[in-house]
Amino acid sequence: MLTACAAGLRISEVVGLQITEIRADRRLLHIRAGKGGTGRMASLPPGMLKHLRRNWTSLCPRPKTWLFYGSSPEEPIKAATLRRAFNAARDRAGIDQGTSFHALRHSAAAHWHERDGGIDIIQDAVGHRNSDTTRAYARATGKMFEALNHPVSGFSLLNA
């Protein structure tokens, strides 16, 4: 789940990740086949790379192919298994049951947008064909509104 949020991945992209698709030297994940069968590169924060390494070294047996494996190291984790784990964590945290795994992807885009990520860059990062789709993900947040230099803030009546 952390990988999905850190890299803005769809659940299908998480379950399909292979170990060889990590480009550690460039802090990237190669997404072989996103939605529509298109590939892309996804950015990995340095802390995420450390987390993935720590997780991999703790596994026994270690997988040869799949970054996240299911009932055996030879098969990827199933989307339904990942979704159940997300729902259980969401419920334990007291988060609204309407919040889906896909919200992790929306959160990534919103955080990139808060940090002045341009729509074009975010569009590439999440693999959208249409920038309008990305705009729906990267809506303005409260943090962004707080930082606005509002045009009427200079009126003396408001500052009294």
Contact map, one row per residue, 1 for C-alpha under 8 A:
1111100000000000000000000000000000000000000000000000000000000000000000000000000001000100000000000000000100000000000000000000000000000000000000000000000000000000
1111110000000000000000000000000000000000000000010000000000000000000000000000000000000000000000000000000000000000000000000000000000000000000000000000000000000000
1111111110000100000000000000000000000000000000010000000000000000000000000000000000000000000000000000000000000000000000000000000000000000000000000000000000000000
1111111111100100000000000000000000000000000000000000000000000000000000000000000000000000000000000000000110000000000000000000000000000000000000000000000000000000
1111111110000000000000000000000000000000000000000000000000000000000000000000000000000000000000000000000110110000000000000000000000000000000000000000000000000000
0111111100000000000000000000000000000000000110010000000000000000000000000000000000000000000000000000000000010000000000000000000000000000000000000000000000000000
0011111110000000000000000000000000000000011100000000000000000000000000000000000000000000000000000000000010010000000000000000110000000000000000000000000000000000
0011111111000000000000000000000000000000010000000000000000000000000000000000000000000000000000000000000111111000000000000000110000000000000000000000000000000000
0011101111101100000000000000000000000000000000000000000000000000000000000000000000000000000000000000000110000000000000000000010000000000000000000000000000000000
0001000111111100000000000000000001000000000000000000000000000000000000000000000000000000000000000000010010000000000000000000000000000000000000000000000000000000
0001000011111110000000000000000000000000000000000000000000000000000000000000001001000000000000000000110000000000000000000000000000000000000000000000000000000000
0000000001111111000000000000000001000000000000000000000000000000000000000000001000000000000000000000000000000000000000000000000000000000000000000000000000000000
0000000011111111100000000000001011000000000000000000000000000000000000000000000000000000000000000000000000000000000000000000000000000000000000000000000000000000
0011000011111111100000000000000000000000000000000000000000000000000100000000000000000000000000000000000000000000000000000000000000000000000000000000000000000000
0000000000111111100000000000000000000000000000000000000000000000000110000001111000000000000000000000000000000000000000000000000000000000000000000000000000000000
0000000000011111110000000000000000000000000000000000000000000000010000000001000000000000000000000000000000000000000000000000000000000000000000000000000000000000
0000000000001111111010000000001000000000000000000000000000000000011100000000000000000000000000000000000000000000000000000000000000000000000000000000000000000000
0000000000000001111111000000000000000000000000000000000000000000111100000000000000000000000000000000000000000000000000000000000000000000000000000000000000000000
0000000000000000111111000000000000000000000000000000000000000001111000000000000000000000000000000000000000000000000000000000000000000000000000000000000000000000
0000000000000000011111100000000000000000000000000000000000000000100000000000000000000000000000000000000000000000000000000000000000000000000000000000000000000000
0000000000000000111111100000111000000000000000000000000000000000000000000000000000000000000000000000000000000000000000000000000000000000000000000000000000000000
0000000000000000011111110011110000000000000000000000000000000000000000000000000000000000000000000000000000000000000000000000000000000000000000000000000000000000
0000000000000000000111111111110000000000000000000000000000000000000000000000000000000000000000000000000000000000000000000000000000000000000000000000000000000000
0000000000000000000001111111000000000000000000001000000000000000000000000000000000000000000000000000000000000000000000000000000000000000000000000000000000000000
0000000000000000000000111111000000000000000000000000000000000000000000000000000000000000000000000000000000000000000000000000000000000000000000000000000000000000
0000000000000000000000111111000000000000000000000000000000000000000000000000000000000000000000000000000000000000000000000000000000000000000000000000000000000000
0000000000000000000001111111100000000000001111001000000000000000000000000000000000000000000000000000000000000000000000000000000000000000000000000000000000000000
0000000000000000000001111111110000000000111100000000000000000000000000000000000000000000000000000000000000000000000000000000000000000000000000000000000000000000
0000000000000000000011100011111000000000111100000000000000000000000000000000000000000000000000000000000000000000000000000000000000000000000000000000000000000000
0000000000000000000011100001111100000011110000000000000000000000000000000000000000000000000000000000000000000000000000000000000000000000000000000000000000000000
0000000000001000100010000000111111000011110000000000000000000000000000000000000000000000000000000000000000000000000000000000000000000000000000000000000000000000
0000000000000000000000000000011111001111000000000000000000000000000000000000000000000000000000000000000000000000000000000000000000000000000000000000000000000000
0000000000001000000000000000001111111111000000000000000000000000000000000000000000000000000000000000000000000000000000000000000000000000000000000000000000000000
0000000001011000000000000000001111111111000000000000000000000000000000000000000000000000000000000000000000000000000000000000001000000000000000000000000000000000
0000000000000000000000000000000011111100000000000000000000000000000000000000000000000000000000000000000000000000000000000000001000000000000000000000000000000000
0000000000000000000000000000000011111100000000000000000000000000000000000000000000000000000000000000000000000000000000000000000000000000000000000000000000000000
0000000000000000000000000000000111111110000000000000000000000000000000000000000000000000000000000000000000000000000000000000000000000000000000000000000000000000
0000000000000000000000000000000111111111000000000000000000000000000000000000000000000000000000000000000000000000000000000000001000000000000000000000000000000000
0000000000000000000000000000011111001111100000000000000000000000000000000000000000000000000000000000000000000000000000000000001000000000000000000000000000000000
0000000000000000000000000000011111000111110000000000000000000000000000000000000000000000000000000000000000000000000000000001101000000000000000000000000000000000
0000000000000000000000000001111000000011111000000000000000000000000000000000000000000000000000000000000000000000000000000000100000000000000000000000000000000000
0000001100000000000000000001111000000001111100000000000000000000000000000000000000000000000000000000000000000000000000000000110000000000000000000000000000000000
0000001000000000000000000011100000000000111110000000000000000000000000000000000000000000000000000000000000000000000000000000100000000000000000000000000000000000
0000011000000000000000000011100000000000011111011000000000000000000000000000000000000000000000000000000000000000000000000000000000000000000000000000000000000000
0000010000000000000000000010000000000000001111111000000000000000000000000000000000000000000000000000000000000000000000000000000000000000000000000000000000000000
0000000000000000000000000010000000000000000111111100000000000000000000000000000000000000000000000000000000000000000000000000000000000000000000000000000000000000
0000000000000000000000000000000000000000000011111110000000000000000000000000000000000000000000000000000000000000000000000000000000000000000000000000000000000000
0110010000000000000000000000000000000000000111111111000000000000000000000000000000000000000000000000000000000000000000000000000000000000000000000000000000000000
0000000000000000000000010010000000000000000111111111100000000000000000000000000000000000000000000000000000000000000000000000000000000000000000000000000000000000
0000000000000000000000000000000000000000000001111111110000000000000000000000000000000000000000000000000000000000000000000000000000000000000000000000000000000000
0000000000000000000000000000000000000000000000111111111000000000000000000000000000000000000000000000000000000000000000000000000000000000000000000000000000000000
0000000000000000000000000000000000000000000000011111111100000000000000000000000000000000000000000000000000000000000000000000000000000000000000000000000000000000
0000000000000000000000000000000000000000000000001111111110000000000000000000000000000000000000000000000000000000000000000000000000000000000000000000000000000000
0000000000000000000000000000000000000000000000000111111111000000000000000000000000000000000000000000000000000000000000000000000000000000000000000000000000000000
0000000000000000000000000000000000000000000000000011111111100000000000000000000000000000000000000000000000000000000000000000000000000000000000000000000000000000
0000000000000000000000000000000000000000000000000001111111100100001000000000000000000000000000000000000000000000000000000000000000000000000000000000000000000000
0000000000000000000000000000000000000000000000000000111111100100000000000000000000000000000000000000000000000000000000000000000000000000000000000000000000000000
0000000000000000000000000000000000000000000000000000011111110000000000000000000000000000000000000000000000000000000000000000000000000000000000000000000000000000
0000000000000000000000000000000000000000000000000000001111111110000000000000000000000000000000000000000000000000000000000000000000000000000000000000000000000000
0000000000000000000000000000000000000000000000000000000001111100000000000000000000000000000000000000000000000000000000000000000000000000000000000000000000000000
0000000000000000000000000000000000000000000000000000000000111110000000001000000000000000000000000000000000000000000000000000000000000000000000000000000000000000
0000000000000000000000000000000000000000000000000000000110111111000000001000000000000000000000000000000000000000000000000000000000000000000000000000000000000000
0000000000000000000000000000000000000000000000000000000000101111111010001100000000000000000000000000000000000000000000000000000000000000000000000000000000000000
0000000000000000001000000000000000000000000000000000000000000111110000001100000000000000000000000000000000000000000000000000000000000000000000000000000000000000
0000000000000000011100000000000000000000000000000000000000000011111000001100000000000000000000000000000000000000000000000000000000000000000000000000000000000000
0000000000000001111000000000000000000000000000000000000000000011111110001111000000000000000000000000000000000000000000000000000000000000000000000000000000000000
0000000000000000111000000000000000000000000000000000000100000010111110000001000000000000000000000000000000000000000000000000000000000000000000000000000000000000
0000000000000110110000000000000000000000000000000000000000000000011111000001100000000000000000000000000000000000000000000000000000000000000000000000000000000000
0000000000000010000000000000000000000000000000000000000000000010011111111111100000000000000000000000000000000000000000000000000000000000000000000000000000000000
0000000000000000000000000000000000000000000000000000000000000000000111111011110000000000000000000000000000000000000000000000000000000000000000000000000000000000
0000000000000000000000000000000000000000000000000000000000000000000011111010100000000000000000000000000000000000000000000000000000000000000000000000000000000000
0000000000000000000000000000000000000000000000000000000000000000000011111110000000000000000000000000000000000000000000000000000000000000000000000000000000000000
0000000000000000000000000000000000000000000000000000000000001111110011111111000000000000000000000000000000000000000000000000000000000000000000000000000000000000
0000000000000000000000000000000000000000000000000000000000000011110010011111000000000000000000000000000000000000000000000000000000000000000000000000000000000000
0000000000000000000000000000000000000000000000000000000000000000010011111111100000000000000000000000000000000000000000000000000000000000000000000000000000000000
0000000000000011000000000000000000000000000000000000000000000000011111001111110000000000000000000000000000000000000000000000000000000000000000000000000000000000
0000000000000010000000000000000000000000000000000000000000000000000111100011111011000000000000000000000000000000000000000000000000000000000000000000000000000000
0000000000000010000000000000000000000000000000000000000000000000000001000001111111000000000000000000000000000000000000000000000000000000000000000000000000000000
0000000000110010000000000000000000000000000000000000000000000000000000000000111111100000000000000000000000000000000000000000000000000000000000000000000000000000
0000000000000000000000000000000000000000000000000000000000000000000000000000011111110000000000000000000000000000000000000000000000000000000000000000000000000000
0000000000000000000000000000000000000000000000000000000000000000000000000000111111111000000000000000000000000000000000000000000000000000000000000000000000000000
1000000000100000000000000000000000000000000000000000000000000000000000000000111111111100000000000000000000000000000000000000000000000000000000000000000000000000
0000000000000000000000000000000000000000000000000000000000000000000000000000001111111110000000000000100000000000000000000000000000000000000000000000000000000000
0000000000000000000000000000000000000000000000000000000000000000000000000000000111111111000000000000000000000000000000000000000000000000000000000000000000000000
0000000000000000000000000000000000000000000000000000000000000000000000000000000011111111100000000000000000000000000000000000000000000000000000000000000000000000
1000000000000000000000000000000000000000000000000000000000000000000000000000000001111111110000000000100000000000000000000000000000000000000000000000000000000000
0000000000000000000000000000000000000000000000000000000000000000000000000000000000111111111000001001100000000000000000000000000000000000000000000000000000000000
0000000000000000000000000000000000000000000000000000000000000000000000000000000000011111111100000000000000000000000000000000000000000000000000000000000000000000
0000000000000000000000000000000000000000000000000000000000000000000000000000000000001111111110000000000000000000000000000000000000000000000000000000000000000000
0000000000000000000000000000000000000000000000000000000000000000000000000000000000000111111111111010000000000000000000000000000000000000000000000000000000000000
0000000000000000000000000000000000000000000000000000000000000000000000000000000000000011111111111000000000000000000000000000000000000000000000000000000000000000
0000000000000000000000000000000000000000000000000000000000000000000000000000000000000001111111100000000000000000000000000000000000000000000000000000000000000000
0000000000000000000000000000000000000000000000000000000000000000000000000000000000000000111111100000000000000000000000000000000000000000000000000000000000000000
0000000000000000000000000000000000000000000000000000000000000000000000000000000000000000011111110000000000000000000000000000000000000000000000000000000000000000
0000000000000000000000000000000000000000000000000000000000000000000000000000000000000000011111111010000000000000000000000000000000000000000000000000000000000000
0000000000000000000000000000000000000000000000000000000000000000000000000000000000000000011001111110000000000000000000000000000000000000000000000000000000000000
0000000000000000000000000000000000000000000000000000000000000000000000000000000000000010011000111111000000000000000000000000000000000000000000000000000000000000
0000000000000000000000000000000000000000000000000000000000000000000000000000000000000000000000011111000000000000000000000000000000000000000000000000000000000000
0000000000000000000000000000000000000000000000000000000000000000000000000000000000000000010000111111101000000000000000000000000000000000000000000000000000000000
0000000000000000000000000000000000000000000000000000000000000000000000000000000000000010000000001111111100000000000000000000000000000000000000000000000000000000
0000000000100000000000000000000000000000000000000000000000000000000000000000000000100110000000000011111110000000000000000000000000000000000000000000000000000000
0000000001100000000000000000000000000000000000000000000000000000000000000000000000000000000000000001111111000000000000000000000000000000000000000000000000000000
0000000000000000000000000000000000000000000000000000000000000000000000000000000000000000000000000011111111100000000000000000000000000000000000000000000000000000
1001100110000000000000000000000000000000000000000000000000000000000000000000000000000000000000000001111111110000000000000000000000000000000000000000000000000000
0001101111000000000000000000000000000000000000000000000000000000000000000000000000000000000000000000111111111000000000000000010000000000000000000000000000000000
0000000100000000000000000000000000000000000000000000000000000000000000000000000000000000000000000000011111111100000000000000000000000000110000000000000000000000
0000100100000000000000000000000000000000000000000000000000000000000000000000000000000000000000000000001111111110000000000000000000000000100000000000000000000000
0000111100000000000000000000000000000000000000000000000000000000000000000000000000000000000000000000000111111111000000000000000000000000000000000000000000000000
0000000100000000000000000000000000000000000000000000000000000000000000000000000000000000000000000000000011111111100000000100010000000100110000000000000000000000
0000000000000000000000000000000000000000000000000000000000000000000000000000000000000000000000000000000001111111110000000000000000000000111110000000000000000000
0000000000000000000000000000000000000000000000000000000000000000000000000000000000000000000000000000000000111111111000000000000000000000000000000000000000000000
0000000000000000000000000000000000000000000000000000000000000000000000000000000000000000000000000000000000011111111110000100000000000000010000000000000000000000
0000000000000000000000000000000000000000000000000000000000000000000000000000000000000000000000000000000000001111111111100100000000000000011100000000000000000000
0000000000000000000000000000000000000000000000000000000000000000000000000000000000000000000000000000000000000111111110000000000000000000000110110000000000000000
0000000000000000000000000000000000000000000000000000000000000000000000000000000000000000000000000000000000000011111110000000000000000000000000000000000000000000
0000000000000000000000000000000000000000000000000000000000000000000000000000000000000000000000000000000000000001111111000000000000000000000000000000000000000000
0000000000000000000000000000000000000000000000000000000000000000000000000000000000000000000000000000000000000001111111101100000000000000000000000000000000000000
0000000000000000000000000000000000000000000000000000000000000000000000000000000000000000000000000000000000000000100111111100000000000000000000000000000000000000
0000000000000000000000000000000000000000000000000000000000000000000000000000000000000000000000000000000000000000100011111110000000100110010000000000000000000000
0000000000000000000000000000000000000000000000000000000000000000000000000000000000000000000000000000000000000000000001111111000000100000000000000000000000000000
0000000000000000000000000000000000000000000000000000000000000000000000000000000000000000000000000000000000000000000011111111100000000000000000000000000000000000
0000000000000000000000000000000000000000000000000000000000000000000000000000000000000000000000000000000000001001100011111111110000000100000000000000000000000000
0000000000000000000000000000000000000000000000000000000000000000000000000000000000000000000000000000000000000000000000111111111111100100000000000000000000000000
0000000000000000000000000000000000000001000000000000000000000000000000000000000000000000000000000000000000000000000000011111111100000000000000000000000000000000
0000001100000000000000000000000000000001111000000000000000000000000000000000000000000000000000000000000000000000000000001111111000000000000000000000000000000000
0000001110000000000000000000000000000000010000000000000000000000000000000000000000000000000000000000000010001000000000000111111100000000000000000000000000000000
0000000000000000000000000000000001100111000000000000000000000000000000000000000000000000000000000000000000000000000000000011111110000000000000000000000000000000
0000000000000000000000000000000000000000000000000000000000000000000000000000000000000000000000000000000000000000000000000011011111101100000000000000000000000000
0000000000000000000000000000000000000000000000000000000000000000000000000000000000000000000000000000000000000000000000000010001111100000000000000000000000000000
0000000000000000000000000000000000000000000000000000000000000000000000000000000000000000000000000000000000000000000000000010000111111100000000000000000000000000
0000000000000000000000000000000000000000000000000000000000000000000000000000000000000000000000000000000000000000000000110010000111111110000000000000000000000000
0000000000000000000000000000000000000000000000000000000000000000000000000000000000000000000000000000000000000000000000000000000001111111000000000000000000000000
0000000000000000000000000000000000000000000000000000000000000000000000000000000000000000000000000000000000000000000000000000000101111111100000000000000000000000
0000000000000000000000000000000000000000000000000000000000000000000000000000000000000000000000000000000000001000000000100110000101111111110000000000000000000000
0000000000000000000000000000000000000000000000000000000000000000000000000000000000000000000000000000000000000000000000100000000000111111111000000000000000000000
0000000000000000000000000000000000000000000000000000000000000000000000000000000000000000000000000000000000000000000000000000000000011111111000000000000000000000
0000000000000000000000000000000000000000000000000000000000000000000000000000000000000000000000000000000001101100000000000000000000001111111000000000000000000000
0000000000000000000000000000000000000000000000000000000000000000000000000000000000000000000000000000000001001101100000100000000000000111111100000000000000000000
0000000000000000000000000000000000000000000000000000000000000000000000000000000000000000000000000000000000000100100000000000000000000011111110000000000000000000
0000000000000000000000000000000000000000000000000000000000000000000000000000000000000000000000000000000000000100110000000000000000000000011111011000000000000000
0000000000000000000000000000000000000000000000000000000000000000000000000000000000000000000000000000000000000100010000000000000000000000001111111000000000000000
0000000000000000000000000000000000000000000000000000000000000000000000000000000000000000000000000000000000000000000000000000000000000000000111111100000000000000
0000000000000000000000000000000000000000000000000000000000000000000000000000000000000000000000000000000000000000010000000000000000000000000011111110000000000000
0000000000000000000000000000000000000000000000000000000000000000000000000000000000000000000000000000000000000000010000000000000000000000000111111111000000000000
0000000000000000000000000000000000000000000000000000000000000000000000000000000000000000000000000000000000000000000000000000000000000000000111111111000000000000
0000000000000000000000000000000000000000000000000000000000000000000000000000000000000000000000000000000000000000000000000000000000000000000001111111000000000000
0000000000000000000000000000000000000000000000000000000000000000000000000000000000000000000000000000000000000000000000000000000000000000000000111111100000000000
0000000000000000000000000000000000000000000000000000000000000000000000000000000000000000000000000000000000000000000000000000000000000000000000011111110000000000
0000000000000000000000000000000000000000000000000000000000000000000000000000000000000000000000000000000000000000000000000000000000000000000000000011111010000000
0000000000000000000000000000000000000000000000000000000000000000000000000000000000000000000000000000000000000000000000000000000000000000000000000001111110000000
0000000000000000000000000000000000000000000000000000000000000000000000000000000000000000000000000000000000000000000000000000000000000000000000000000111111000000
0000000000000000000000000000000000000000000000000000000000000000000000000000000000000000000000000000000000000000000000000000000000000000000000000000011111100100
0000000000000000000000000000000000000000000000000000000000000000000000000000000000000000000000000000000000000000000000000000000000000000000000000000111111100110
0000000000000000000000000000000000000000000000000000000000000000000000000000000000000000000000000000000000000000000000000000000000000000000000000000001111110110
0000000000000000000000000000000000000000000000000000000000000000000000000000000000000000000000000000000000000000000000000000000000000000000000000000000111111110
0000000000000000000000000000000000000000000000000000000000000000000000000000000000000000000000000000000000000000000000000000000000000000000000000000000001111111
0000000000000000000000000000000000000000000000000000000000000000000000000000000000000000000000000000000000000000000000000000000000000000000000000000000000111111
0000000000000000000000000000000000000000000000000000000000000000000000000000000000000000000000000000000000000000000000000000000000000000000000000000000111111111
0000000000000000000000000000000000000000000000000000000000000000000000000000000000000000000000000000000000000000000000000000000000000000000000000000000011111111
0000000000000000000000000000000000000000000000000000000000000000000000000000000000000000000000000000000000000000000000000000000000000000000000000000000000011111
